[in-house]
Amino acid sequence: MPDAPLSPAAETFEVHDRVVACDGGGEPLGHPRVFLKIEDEAIICPYCSRHYILAAGAPRGAAH
């Protein structure tokens, strides 16, 4: 019998800003809102493992 995944696959979001807010999708599975800064190309939320990827064509300069 194959091993079942431990949790569903994390969602991936393409974003246009280097700073994103993540709350895990709201109740009942949400978490406190955190603001994540994308330093390079992507970041993963430490609470819910959602992936945020900087969109092609998005400004590559420093976040404000």
N, C-alpha and C positions, 0 to 999 in steps of 0.2 A: 504494500500500500504506500503510495507516495506521501511524503510529508506535506501537510497543509501549511500555508503561510501563517505566520504568527499574527499578522495584522494586515488589513487591506493596504494596497499600495497607496503611498502618499500622493496627494494631488500636486500638480505642477501648474504654476501660473506664470504667464509672460507679462512683465510689467515694463512701464516706460519711465519710472522714477527710481532713483537709487535708494530711496528710503520707503519702506513698505510697512504697513501696520497689519499684524496678524492676530486674530482672536480665536483661531482654531475652527471657525465656522459657526460660532454661536452655541447656544444651549442645545442639548444637554452635553455635547461632547467638546465644548469650547474650553478656552483657558483665558487667563488675564491677557488683555491686549498688550502686545510688545511691538516696539518699533525696531525694525531690522535694517541695517545699512548694507547695501550691496557694494563690496569693495572692488571686486573684479567683474565676474560675469553672472554669478548666482549666489544664493544663500539659502540655507535650510533652517526652518524654524526649530529652535531647540525643544519646544513643547510638543508640537504635533507633527513634525517632520515634513511639513509642506515645503515644496521647492518653489523658489521665486527666481526666475531667470530674466535677465535684462534683455529686452527686445532688441532686435536688429534695428539700427537707426536711432536708438535712444541715445541721448547725450552721454558721452563717456567721461565727462569732467567730474570733478568732485561734487558730492552732494552738499546741499546747504544745511 
